[in-house]
Each structure stands twice: as structure tokens, then as C-alpha cells.
Amino acid sequence: MRLFFFILGWLIVSWAHATTYPLPANPKDSLIGDPPHKIKYAIAKHEDTLLDIAREYDLGQNQILLANPNVDRWIPGEGTRVVIPNSYILPDAPRDGLILNLPEYRLYYFPKPAKGEKPVVITHPVSIGRQDWDTPLGKTYIQSKKRNPVWIPPPSIKKEHAESGDPLPDVVPAGPDNPLGLYAMRLGIPGYLIHSTNKPFGVGMRVSHGCVRMYPEDIEKLFPMIKVRTPVYIVNQPIKVGWLEDTLYIEVHPPLDDNLQDYQTKLDQALDLIERANNGMLPVVRGAALKKALQTSNGIPVAIFERPIKLDDLELEEN
């Protein structure tokens, strides 16, 4: 009996920290992880900040703050229940290689399954470029990979640091003080990398000069899996809509462009995506749920529509 409870406890903890999820059995479905209505919580310890809890559960700073708007970032308080998001709608992009959804501050990797294995997706939080150093959009690929990279700061970044009184050397050697961390993957877009960081609490924010930063422990696991020439799709999808079986979900994140914060603009985008997801027909959705999702923009999937049960299905169940 003790062994049973030990194994059960281990499974619960492992799932709570999951970064690898099975893909839906139906390729047209998009929701992964726990059912969104089954809310997961962590209990804050005396010494915890929300950022500590975010890293423990492989969440970005923005993600845990949006999910817990009434919890203090620095002193959540011992015993405070902290919402741990653990479900995602896959971005609307080919499920091949890597997808980076910038407003979500999240990366998705689709490894090719071995024979007899079920397909999975691996997902991690990331940091992206600041407003004046945007991470570029579009399709690219992994051009090269480097362990223990050396950083040669470009002139633009050296100029910025010099003007702020923090001059940079011409070359930053490999090591723990290197801003690139211990792993770097160069993209086909010149000057842009996916790399580790020596400032992990910035993961989940717009803090870089356009590169994509990851928690050191995340990229350490991901780095050996990614091959050179792996495709990379960088997208800007603050609103995602997707099915799981007969339920349609919406997931809303704050847009990167301040001009798209207007509620009516977000509603128009959402209705267009819902119509496209439902074969060109706009269903009668749960209006209150849709409105709340757009207003809170907390990144947590919400059920907004269920397909009606067909009479044939009922007859099959009765038989």
C-alpha cells in the first residue's frame, strides 16, 4: 500500500511539472494538457516569490502573473494558493520542428516520434525582444548549434551599453557570466539566436535585443534534441482557438501591439477565428465566457462552445 501511494504521489508531481504532452488523437484537435476547468494550484512557502514558483513549474514570469493577478509578485505569502496553468491551445502553424508564439512567450517543439511511439509536443517559456528590438516573425530554421558560446556584442548593443554607462568588451568569453549562457542555437535570420541566459527571472518577458531566451535547465534538455536545419515558425498569435473532441476553446494573451488592446478589436479577431475553426460558420458561443476571456487575457483556455449531440449518437449510446 505504501508503495502504491509513493508511485501515485510521484506521478502527480511529475505531471504538475510536465513539459511534454501527448498530442490529441484527432490531428484537427489543438488542446493539450489538463482539462482547463481542473485548476492546478501550488502552495507558496514562506520564502517563495511568484517568480520562484514560476520557474519550479516551468512557467514564464508573465504567465504566472496573468494567472494570479491578485497575488503579490514578491511576497505571495506562506500558504497562498497559486494557480498553475497546465493546458495550452497549440498555435496555428505546422506541427513540425519549432513554433515560437511571441505574445504567449512560449516555444513548442514537435519531435519526430520513433516507430510505435505516439507523437508528443514539448513546450517551454521564453523571453523575446523588447519593443525597440522586436523578435522577427516568419519561417526560418536552426542554422547552427554551439555549446559554451562566446558572445561578440554587435556595435548597436555596444553603443547602447556605452551610452548607459555600462560598456561591454569586444568579446565575452564562455562561462556563467556570458549572457548567452551555456547553449545557443543560431537561427537562419542573421543576428538572432535561441539561447540560455544568466538572468533566468527575465524568462517570460520582453527583455532581449531580439533573441529568444530560455531557462538554463530547459535549453539544456532541448539542445540535444534539436537538429541543424530544424524548421522554426515565429508567429504572433495573441488569440488562439482550438478544439478538443466536441468542445471549442479560446486562449487569449495580451497583444504585443498596444493598438490591438481595444476590446472590440479583440472581439472581431476572436469571432473570425471561431468562425474559421467551425468550418466557416459562426456558432452560438457562450457569450459571458468569451467576454471574460477577452477582458482578462490571462492565457488560460476557456470553453466557449460544444457541438450538439446528434440523434444518431444518442441511439448508439442507448443500444
C-alpha positions as CSV (number, residue, x, y, z in Angstrom):
1,M,0.0,0.0,0.0
2,R,2.8,2.4,0.8
3,L,4.4,1.7,-2.5
4,F,1.1,2.4,-4.3
5,F,0.9,5.9,-2.6
6,F,4.5,6.6,-3.3
7,I,4.1,5.9,-7.0
8,L,0.8,7.8,-7.1
9,G,2.5,10.8,-5.5
10,W,5.4,10.6,-7.9
11,L,3.0,10.6,-10.9
12,I,1.1,13.6,-9.6
13,V,4.3,15.6,-9.0
14,S,5.7,14.6,-12.4
15,W,2.6,15.7,-14.2
16,A,2.5,19.0,-12.3
17,H,5.9,19.8,-13.7
18,A,5.2,18.4,-17.2
19,T,6.7,20.0,-20.2
20,T,6.0,17.1,-22.6
21,Y,2.4,16.4,-23.6
22,P,0.8,13.8,-25.8
23,L,-0.7,15.3,-29.0
24,P,-4.5,14.9,-29.4
25,A,-5.6,11.7,-31.0
26,N,-7.5,13.7,-33.6
27,P,-5.0,15.7,-35.6
28,K,-7.6,18.5,-36.0
29,D,-7.8,19.0,-32.2
30,S,-5.5,21.5,-30.6
31,L,-5.8,21.5,-26.8
32,I,-3.0,19.8,-24.8
33,G,-2.6,19.3,-21.1
34,D,-5.1,19.1,-18.3
35,P,-8.8,20.0,-18.9
36,P,-8.8,23.7,-18.3
37,H,-11.6,23.5,-15.8
38,K,-9.5,21.3,-13.5
39,I,-7.4,24.1,-11.9
40,K,-4.0,23.2,-10.5
41,Y,-2.5,25.0,-7.5
42,A,0.8,25.3,-5.8
43,I,1.0,26.3,-2.2
44,A,3.5,29.2,-1.6
45,K,6.2,28.7,1.1
46,H,7.4,31.5,3.3
47,E,10.5,32.2,1.2
48,D,8.8,31.9,-2.2
49,T,8.2,34.7,-4.7
50,L,5.9,34.1,-7.7
51,L,9.0,34.0,-9.9
52,D,10.4,31.1,-7.8
53,I,7.2,29.2,-8.3
54,A,7.0,30.0,-12.0
55,R,10.5,28.6,-12.6
56,E,9.7,25.5,-10.5
57,Y,6.7,24.7,-12.7
58,D,8.4,25.8,-15.9
59,L,6.2,28.9,-16.4
60,G,7.3,32.4,-17.6
61,Q,7.0,35.5,-15.4
62,N,4.2,36.9,-17.5
63,Q,2.3,33.7,-17.4
64,I,2.2,33.3,-13.7
65,L,1.4,37.0,-13.1
66,L,-1.6,36.9,-15.5
67,A,-2.9,33.7,-13.9
68,N,-2.6,35.2,-10.4
69,P,-3.5,38.9,-10.8
70,N,-4.3,39.4,-7.1
71,V,-1.2,37.7,-5.7
72,D,1.9,39.8,-4.8
73,R,4.8,39.1,-7.1
74,W,7.5,39.3,-4.4
75,I,5.6,38.3,-1.3
76,P,2.8,35.9,-2.2
77,G,2.6,34.8,1.5
78,E,3.0,31.5,3.1
79,G,0.1,29.2,2.4
80,T,-1.2,31.2,-0.6
81,R,-2.8,29.1,-3.3
82,V,-1.1,29.9,-6.7
83,V,-2.8,29.0,-9.9
84,I,-0.5,26.8,-12.1
85,P,-1.6,26.9,-15.8
86,N,-1.2,23.5,-17.3
87,S,-3.2,23.5,-20.6
88,Y,-2.5,25.2,-23.9
89,I,-4.0,25.6,-27.4
90,L,-1.4,24.8,-30.0
91,P,-0.6,27.8,-32.3
92,D,-2.0,27.8,-35.8
93,A,1.2,26.7,-37.6
94,P,2.7,23.5,-39.0
95,R,3.3,20.9,-36.2
96,D,6.8,20.4,-37.5
97,G,10.0,21.5,-35.7
98,L,9.7,24.5,-33.5
99,I,6.9,27.1,-33.1
100,L,7.6,30.3,-31.2
101,N,4.4,32.3,-30.4
102,L,5.6,35.7,-29.3
103,P,2.6,37.1,-27.4
104,E,2.5,33.8,-25.5
105,Y,6.2,33.9,-24.6
106,R,6.3,30.2,-25.3
107,L,8.0,27.7,-27.5
108,Y,6.6,24.4,-28.9
109,Y,8.8,21.6,-30.2
110,F,7.4,18.6,-32.2
111,P,9.9,15.8,-32.1
112,K,9.5,13.1,-34.8
113,P,8.2,10.0,-33.0
114,A,10.1,6.8,-33.2
115,K,8.3,3.8,-34.8
116,G,5.5,2.7,-32.5
117,E,5.6,5.8,-30.3
118,K,2.8,8.3,-30.0
119,P,3.5,11.9,-31.1
120,V,4.2,14.4,-28.4
121,V,4.9,18.1,-28.1
122,I,7.5,19.7,-25.7
123,T,6.8,23.3,-24.6
124,H,8.8,25.8,-22.6
125,P,8.5,29.5,-21.7
126,V,10.8,32.0,-23.4
127,S,11.8,35.7,-23.4
128,I,11.6,37.8,-26.5
129,G,12.8,41.1,-27.9
130,R,11.9,44.4,-26.3
131,Q,9.6,46.9,-28.1
132,D,12.6,48.6,-29.7
133,W,14.3,45.3,-30.6
134,D,11.5,43.2,-31.9
135,T,12.0,39.4,-32.4
136,P,11.3,38.9,-36.2
137,L,8.4,36.9,-37.5
138,G,8.3,34.3,-40.2
139,K,9.6,30.9,-41.1
140,T,13.3,30.2,-40.6
141,Y,15.4,27.3,-39.4
142,I,18.2,26.2,-37.0
143,Q,21.4,27.2,-38.8
144,S,23.9,26.0,-36.2
145,K,24.3,25.0,-32.6
146,K,27.0,25.8,-30.1
147,R,27.8,24.7,-26.6
148,N,29.7,27.2,-24.4
149,P,29.2,30.0,-26.9
150,V,31.4,33.1,-27.0
151,W,29.5,36.4,-27.4
152,I,30.7,39.1,-29.6
153,P,28.4,42.1,-28.9
154,P,27.3,43.8,-32.1
155,P,28.0,47.5,-32.5
156,S,24.4,48.5,-31.8
157,I,24.3,46.8,-28.5
158,K,27.8,48.1,-27.5
159,K,26.6,51.6,-28.3
160,E,23.5,51.2,-26.2
161,H,25.6,50.0,-23.2
162,A,28.2,52.7,-23.6
163,E,25.5,55.4,-23.6
164,S,24.1,53.9,-20.3
165,G,27.5,53.9,-18.6
166,D,27.9,50.1,-18.9
167,P,30.5,49.5,-21.6
168,L,30.9,46.0,-23.0
169,P,34.1,44.2,-24.0
170,D,34.7,43.3,-27.6
171,V,34.4,39.6,-26.7
172,V,32.6,38.0,-23.8
173,P,34.2,34.6,-23.1
174,A,32.2,31.4,-22.5
175,G,31.1,30.8,-18.9
176,P,28.5,31.6,-16.3
177,D,28.7,35.4,-16.8
178,N,28.0,35.1,-20.6
179,P,24.5,36.5,-21.5
180,L,24.1,33.6,-23.9
181,G,24.5,31.0,-21.2
182,L,25.9,27.6,-21.9
183,Y,23.9,26.8,-25.1
184,A,23.0,28.7,-28.2
185,M,21.2,27.8,-31.4
186,R,21.6,30.3,-34.3
187,L,18.6,31.0,-36.5
188,G,18.7,31.4,-40.2
189,I,17.7,35.1,-39.7
190,P,21.1,36.8,-39.3
191,G,21.9,38.0,-35.8
192,Y,19.2,36.0,-33.9
193,L,19.6,33.1,-31.6
194,I,17.7,30.8,-29.2
195,H,19.9,30.7,-26.2
196,S,20.2,30.2,-22.5
197,T,20.6,33.1,-20.1
198,N,22.4,34.2,-16.9
199,K,19.3,36.2,-15.9
200,P,16.6,33.5,-15.7
201,F,14.0,35.6,-13.9
202,G,13.6,37.6,-17.2
203,V,12.1,34.5,-18.9
204,G,8.6,35.3,-19.9
205,M,9.2,39.0,-20.6
206,R,10.2,41.4,-23.4
207,V,13.8,41.9,-22.3
208,S,16.2,40.8,-25.0
209,H,17.6,42.5,-28.1
210,G,15.5,40.3,-30.3
211,C,16.9,36.9,-29.4
212,V,14.9,34.2,-27.7
213,R,16.0,33.3,-24.1
214,M,15.2,30.1,-22.2
215,Y,15.7,28.8,-18.7
216,P,19.1,27.2,-18.5
217,E,17.6,23.9,-17.4
218,D,15.1,23.9,-20.3
219,I,17.6,24.5,-23.1
220,E,20.0,22.0,-21.6
221,K,17.3,19.3,-22.2
222,L,16.1,20.7,-25.5
223,F,19.5,21.4,-27.1
224,P,20.5,17.7,-27.8
225,M,17.1,17.0,-29.4
226,I,17.2,19.8,-31.9
227,K,19.0,19.1,-35.2
228,V,20.5,21.6,-37.5
229,R,18.1,22.6,-40.3
230,T,15.1,22.1,-38.0
231,P,12.3,24.4,-39.2
232,V,11.3,27.3,-36.9
233,Y,8.0,29.2,-37.2
234,I,7.9,32.5,-35.4
235,V,4.3,33.7,-35.1
236,N,2.2,36.5,-33.5
237,Q,-1.0,34.9,-32.2
238,P,-2.3,36.6,-29.1
239,I,-5.7,34.8,-29.6
240,K,-5.8,31.1,-30.2
241,V,-8.9,29.0,-30.9
242,G,-9.0,25.2,-31.0
243,W,-11.0,22.0,-30.4
244,L,-10.7,19.1,-28.1
245,E,-13.2,16.5,-29.2
246,D,-16.6,18.3,-29.3
247,T,-15.6,21.4,-27.2
248,L,-14.2,24.6,-28.7
249,Y,-11.8,26.6,-26.6
250,I,-10.3,30.1,-26.7
251,E,-7.0,31.2,-25.2
252,V,-6.3,35.0,-25.1
253,H,-3.0,36.7,-24.3
254,P,-2.2,40.5,-24.2
255,P,-1.2,41.5,-27.7
256,L,2.3,42.9,-28.3
257,D,0.9,45.8,-30.2
258,D,-0.7,48.4,-27.9
259,N,-3.0,49.4,-30.7
260,L,-4.7,45.9,-30.6
261,Q,-5.7,46.2,-26.9
262,D,-9.1,47.6,-27.7
263,Y,-11.9,45.2,-26.7
264,Q,-13.8,45.5,-30.0
265,T,-10.7,44.8,-32.0
266,K,-10.0,41.6,-29.9
267,L,-13.7,40.6,-30.2
268,D,-13.6,40.9,-34.0
269,Q,-10.4,38.8,-34.2
270,A,-11.8,36.2,-31.9
271,L,-15.1,35.9,-33.9
272,D,-13.2,35.5,-37.1
273,L,-11.0,32.7,-35.6
274,I,-14.1,31.0,-34.1
275,E,-15.8,31.0,-37.5
276,R,-12.8,29.6,-39.3
277,A,-12.4,26.9,-36.6
278,N,-16.1,25.9,-37.1
279,N,-15.9,25.3,-40.9
280,G,-16.8,28.9,-41.8
281,M,-20.0,29.0,-39.7
282,L,-20.2,31.2,-36.5
283,P,-21.7,29.1,-33.8
284,V,-23.8,30.4,-30.8
285,V,-21.0,30.6,-28.3
286,R,-21.1,31.2,-24.5
287,G,-21.1,35.0,-24.6
288,A,-20.1,35.5,-21.0
289,A,-17.2,33.1,-21.2
290,L,-15.9,34.7,-24.4
291,K,-16.2,38.2,-22.9
292,K,-14.4,37.3,-19.8
293,A,-11.6,35.6,-21.7
294,L,-11.1,38.7,-23.9
295,Q,-11.2,41.0,-20.9
296,T,-8.8,39.1,-18.6
297,S,-6.5,37.9,-21.4
298,N,-4.9,35.6,-18.8
299,G,-3.7,33.0,-21.2
300,I,-5.8,30.2,-19.8
301,P,-8.0,28.2,-22.3
302,V,-11.8,28.7,-21.8
303,A,-14.6,26.5,-23.2
304,I,-16.9,28.6,-25.3
305,F,-18.9,26.2,-27.4
306,E,-19.9,22.5,-27.5
307,R,-21.2,20.7,-30.6
308,P,-24.8,19.5,-30.1
309,I,-25.2,15.7,-29.6
310,K,-26.6,14.2,-32.8
311,L,-29.6,11.9,-32.7
312,D,-27.6,9.0,-34.2
313,D,-25.1,9.3,-31.4
314,L,-27.8,9.1,-28.8
315,E,-29.3,6.0,-30.4
316,L,-25.8,4.3,-30.5
317,E,-25.4,5.1,-26.7
318,E,-28.8,3.6,-25.9
319,N,-28.1,0.4,-27.9
